[in-house]
Amino acid sequence: MSDAVTPALELDCRGMRCPLPVIKLANRIDEVPVGAVVAVTADDPAARPDIAAWCRMRGQEHLGETAAEDGVPTFLVRRLV
């Protein structure tokens, strides 16, 4: 995880297939305050474009990705609304 971003919520979506990582993000983002970051760790290749598209459609900020300790992509989303 980037030193500059500390997630307020981390979602482990390993083993979940499209569209479950995005659904989990959508269902839980309201748990963090506006301005906070949610980290979604997902090994489904579809999560990369799905999470970016969801952020554009829902007015959230896609901060990019890092990697979990096991190398699985972790997508960072800042709640804007």
MITOR-938867 format. One record per residue (C-alpha): residue number from 1; chain; x, z, y. Coordinates in pm, whole numbers, plus 50000, padded with zeros to 5 digits. Layout:
% MITOR-938867
    i  ch     c1     c3     c2
  NUM   A      X      Z      Y
...
% end
This chain:
% MITOR-938867
    i  ch     c1     c3     c2
    1   A  50000  50000  50000
    2   A  50121  49924  50348
    3   A  50263  50220  50540
    4   A  50065  50109  50845
    5   A  49726  50137  50672
    6   A  49594  50444  50492
    7   A  49263  50372  50319
    8   A  48981  50620  50366
    9   A  48830  50498  50037
   10   A  48992  50334  49736
   11   A  48782  50137  49489
   12   A  48927  50060  49146
   13   A  48758  49742  49031
   14   A  49003  49650  48755
   15   A  48822  49478  48470
   16   A  48519  49393  48683
   17   A  48429  49026  48708
   18   A  48273  48834  48995
   19   A  48066  48941  49180
   20   A  48104  49310  49087
   21   A  48407  49395  49311
   22   A  48224  49261  49617
   23   A  47902  49439  49520
   24   A  48091  49767  49481
   25   A  48254  49715  49823
   26   A  47918  49633  49984
   27   A  47753  49938  49829
   28   A  48024  50182  49934
   29   A  48161  50065  50271
   30   A  47904  50278  50455
   31   A  48077  50587  50311
   32   A  48361  50544  50560
   33   A  48337  50562  50940
   34   A  48364  50252  51159
   35   A  48735  50176  51202
   36   A  48833  50314  50861
   37   A  48981  50105  50582
   38   A  48856  50051  50228
   39   A  49104  49939  49961
   40   A  48964  49735  49672
   41   A  49193  49693  49372
   42   A  49068  49405  49158
   43   A  49227  49189  48890
   44   A  48961  48916  48892
   45   A  49111  48608  49063
   46   A  48774  48541  49231
   47   A  48803  48871  49423
   48   A  49056  48719  49668
   49   A  48825  48451  49814
   50   A  48508  48656  49754
   51   A  48621  48959  49954
   52   A  48753  48744  50240
   53   A  48423  48551  50253
   54   A  48218  48871  50236
   55   A  48411  49011  50533
   56   A  48342  48698  50740
   57   A  47971  48701  50651
   58   A  47925  49076  50711
   59   A  48136  49115  51026
   60   A  48407  49328  50865
   61   A  48782  49279  50912
   62   A  48983  49150  50616
   63   A  49331  49295  50661
   64   A  49490  49104  50374
   65   A  49628  49242  50055
   66   A  49899  49453  49903
   67   A  49964  49538  49540
   68   A  49887  49849  49341
   69   A  50172  50013  49151
   70   A  50084  49804  48845
   71   A  50096  49482  49049
   72   A  49719  49429  49068
   73   A  49608  49298  49409
   74   A  49457  49551  49649
   75   A  49245  49402  49925
   76   A  49216  49592  50252
   77   A  48895  49586  50455
   78   A  48841  49761  50789
   79   A  48482  49860  50860
   80   A  48379  49718  51198
   81   A  48001  49764  51182
% end
